[in-house]
Amino acid sequence: MAGGDPDFCNIMHADTAGTKTSLAYLYWRETGDLSVWAGIAQDAIVMNLDDMGCVGCTQDILLSSTIGRNKHLIPGEVIKTIIDATVNFVSAMQSFGVSIHLAGGETADVGDIVRTIDVGYTAFARMRRKDLLVNHIQPGDAVVALASFGKASYESDYNGGMGSNGLTSARHDVLNHAYAALYPESFNPAVPEEVAYSGSKKLTDTITIGNYTTTVGKLILSPTRTYLPVLQLLFGQLRTQMHGLIHCTGGGQTKVLKFWKAAG
């Protein structure tokens, strides 16, 4: 996005946590665990930041929230948890050299159009055009992939790696059909009865991965991993040798094919 000064460019991105908020709603209603909403704040923020990181943007990012809720189902304590988590996430990123500045936001009571809650953020930054990383992937380039699962050094828990993509399918394919009757507000009423929560698992079923034991709900709700702490280090050491970055999420495989064809 061009700015008035030819030496600078403006970077802007807007995204949400998507239907992952509906899964958080289910887990919170079943367990009373408010902490899952902290993960939703990170999900919505990181869906912006990781894309911005792909053009080399990790500094002086302005962040504004847009939250729409059904106040009859989502009380103030949920909103407080989300806002507090936003502040904590920004503070954590500062410790890794990633500067983010909070610019406020909007919380609207829109129960007529939002069944439970929608959490989104808009991020904006201004950077020198010479520092912009434009994809110019070439034959012979080494490809380095960063995993979305496992436990990064800057994460407190094991990460299931799903991020904020494919949650509609995950919820309905994995979770037990009993949730359809218990929480009809958690899914689109137009979804056919036979596919609504058509799996076998309960949110509180335990699952063990290596030495880590958690619940099905917590595993799927793992906060979207941000790669900015890693990218910040890489940009400081290898920026001139980097020919491109791709954030592979929902349509990652088809996106990679497009870049592969362009390179080859």
C-alpha positions in Angstrom: 0.0 0.0 0.0 1.7 3.2 -1.2 2.2 6.2 1.1 2.9 9.9 0.3 6.6 9.6 0.8 8.2 7.4 -2.0 10.8 6.1 0.5 8.1 4.6 2.7 5.2 2.2 2.3 2.1 1.5 4.5 1.3 -2.0 5.5 -2.3 -2.8 6.7 -4.0 -6.1 7.5 -7.3 -7.1 9.1 -8.4 -10.6 10.2 -10.3 -12.4 12.9 -10.1 -15.6 14.9 -12.9 -17.0 12.7 -15.1 -19.8 14.0 -12.5 -20.7 16.6 -14.4 -18.3 18.9 -17.4 -20.8 18.7 -15.1 -23.6 20.0 -13.9 -21.4 22.8 -17.5 -20.7 23.7 -18.2 -24.4 23.9 -15.2 -25.1 26.0 -15.9 -22.2 28.3 -19.5 -23.2 28.8 -18.6 -26.8 29.5 -15.7 -26.1 31.9 -16.0 -22.5 33.1 -12.4 -22.0 32.0 -12.0 -18.3 31.0 -8.4 -18.8 29.9 -9.4 -20.1 26.6 -10.5 -16.6 25.6 -6.9 -15.4 26.1 -5.9 -17.8 23.3 -8.6 -16.3 21.1 -7.1 -12.8 21.4 -3.8 -14.2 20.3 -5.4 -16.1 17.4 -7.0 -12.9 16.0 -3.8 -10.8 16.5 -1.4 -13.4 15.0 -3.5 -14.0 11.9 -2.5 -10.4 11.1 1.0 -10.3 12.4 2.3 -13.5 10.7 1.1 -12.3 7.3 2.7 -8.9 7.9 5.9 -10.6 8.9 6.1 -12.1 5.4 6.9 -8.7 3.9 9.5 -8.0 6.6 7.2 -6.0 9.0 8.0 -6.7 12.7 8.3 -3.2 14.1 6.1 -0.3 15.2 2.8 -2.0 14.4 -0.4 -0.3 15.5 -3.2 -2.7 16.6 -6.9 -2.0 17.0 -9.6 -4.5 18.0 -13.1 -5.0 16.7 -15.2 -7.3 18.9 -18.9 -8.0 18.2 -20.8 -10.0 20.8 -24.2 -11.3 21.8 -24.3 -9.8 25.3 -27.0 -12.2 26.4 -24.5 -15.1 26.1 -21.1 -13.3 26.4 -20.6 -11.5 29.7 -18.2 -8.7 30.5 -15.7 -11.1 32.1 -15.1 -12.7 28.7 -14.4 -9.3 27.1 -12.1 -8.4 30.0 -10.1 -11.6 29.5 -9.7 -10.9 25.8 -8.6 -7.3 26.4 -6.2 -8.3 29.2 -4.7 -11.0 27.0 -4.2 -8.5 24.2 -2.1 -6.3 26.6 -0.2 -9.3 27.8 0.6 -10.6 24.3 1.9 -7.2 23.2 4.1 -7.0 26.3 5.5 -10.5 25.6 6.3 -9.5 22.0 8.1 -6.4 23.2 10.5 -8.7 25.1 11.4 -10.4 21.8 12.1 -7.1 20.0 8.8 -6.9 18.3 7.2 -3.5 18.9 3.4 -3.3 18.8 1.3 -0.3 20.0 -2.3 -0.7 21.1 -4.7 1.9 19.5 -7.9 1.0 21.3 -10.8 -0.6 19.5 -14.5 -1.2 19.5 -16.7 -3.6 21.4 -20.3 -3.8 20.0 -23.4 -5.5 21.3 -24.7 -7.0 18.1 -26.7 -10.0 19.1 -29.1 -9.7 16.1 -26.2 -10.6 13.8 -23.6 -12.4 15.9 -24.7 -15.7 17.6 -22.0 -15.7 20.2 -18.8 -13.5 19.6 -16.6 -12.4 16.8 -13.0 -11.2 17.7 -11.0 -9.3 15.1 -8.0 -6.9 14.9 -6.7 -4.5 12.3 -2.9 -3.9 12.2 -1.1 -1.1 10.5 2.6 -0.2 10.1 4.8 2.1 8.1 8.2 0.9 6.9 11.0 2.0 4.6 10.4 0.7 1.1 14.0 -0.6 0.9 13.3 -2.9 3.8 10.2 -4.4 2.2 10.6 -8.1 1.5 9.1 -9.0 -1.8 8.9 -12.6 -2.9 11.5 -13.4 -5.5 11.9 -17.1 -5.0 14.5 -18.6 -7.4 15.6 -22.0 -8.6 18.2 -23.4 -6.3 16.9 -21.5 -3.2 16.9 -23.5 0.0 13.5 -23.9 1.6 13.3 -23.6 5.4 9.9 -24.6 7.0 8.9 -23.5 10.5 6.4 -25.9 12.2 3.2 -24.7 13.7 3.0 -27.6 16.2 5.1 -28.6 19.2 6.4 -26.2 21.8 8.4 -23.2 20.8 10.8 -21.7 23.4 8.5 -18.7 23.7 5.4 -20.8 24.3 4.1 -22.0 27.7 2.3 -25.1 26.5 2.3 -27.7 23.7 0.8 -26.3 20.5 -1.5 -28.5 18.4 -0.6 -26.4 15.4 -4.0 -25.9 13.8 -3.9 -22.2 14.2 -7.2 -20.4 13.3 -7.9 -22.3 10.0 -10.2 -25.2 9.4 -11.9 -24.9 12.8 -15.4 -25.3 11.3 -14.4 -28.7 10.0 -12.5 -29.6 13.1 -15.4 -28.9 15.4 -18.0 -30.8 13.5 -15.7 -33.7 12.5 -14.2 -34.3 15.9 -16.8 -33.3 18.6 -19.7 -35.4 19.8 -23.2 -34.8 18.4 -24.5 -34.1 21.9 -23.1 -30.5 21.7 -25.6 -29.7 18.9 -28.5 -30.0 21.3 -26.7 -28.5 24.2 -25.4 -25.4 22.4 -27.4 -24.8 19.2 -26.2 -21.2 19.3 -22.6 -22.4 18.6 -23.2 -23.3 15.0 -25.1 -22.2 11.9 -28.7 -23.5 12.0 -28.5 -24.1 8.3 -25.9 -26.9 8.8 -27.5 -30.3 8.1 -28.4 -32.2 11.3 -26.3 -35.2 10.3 -23.0 -33.3 10.0 -23.4 -31.0 13.0 -20.9 -32.2 15.6 -20.7 -35.6 14.0 -17.6 -36.9 15.7 -17.0 -39.0 18.8 -14.9 -36.8 21.1 -15.8 -34.8 24.1 -14.0 -31.5 24.8 -12.7 -32.8 28.1 -11.4 -36.2 26.8 -7.7 -36.5 27.6 -5.1 -37.0 24.9 -1.4 -37.7 25.3 1.3 -36.6 22.8 4.7 -37.7 23.8 5.1 -36.5 27.4 2.4 -34.0 27.2 -1.2 -34.7 28.3 -4.0 -32.3 27.6 -7.7 -32.4 26.6 -9.2 -32.5 23.1 -10.6 -29.1 23.5 -7.4 -27.5 24.7 -5.4 -29.2 21.9 -7.7 -27.8 19.2 -7.8 -24.4 20.9 -4.0 -24.1 21.0 -3.3 -20.4 20.2 -2.1 -19.6 16.8 1.7 -19.6 16.8 3.4 -16.3 15.9 6.7 -16.5 14.1 7.6 -12.9 14.6 10.2 -13.6 17.4 12.0 -16.0 15.0 11.7 -13.7 12.0 13.0 -10.7 14.0 16.2 -12.7 14.6 16.4 -13.9 11.0 15.9 -10.4 9.6 18.8 -9.2 11.7 21.2 -11.8 10.4 20.0 -13.0 6.9 17.6 -10.5 5.5 19.7 -9.8 2.4 19.9 -13.5 1.6 16.1 -14.1 2.0 14.2 -14.3 -1.3 10.7 -14.6 0.1 8.4 -15.7 2.9 5.1 -17.5 2.6 2.6 -17.9 5.5 0.9 -21.3 4.8 -2.4 -21.4 6.5 -5.9 -22.2 5.0 -4.9 -22.4 1.3 -1.2 -23.0 2.0 -0.7 -25.9 -0.4 -2.3 -24.2 -3.4 -0.4 -21.0 -2.6 2.9 -22.8 -2.6 2.1 -24.3 -6.0 1.6 -20.8 -7.4 5.0 -19.6 -6.1 6.6 -22.8 -7.3 5.3 -22.2 -10.8 6.4 -18.6 -10.7 9.9 -19.7 -9.7 10.3 -22.4 -12.2 
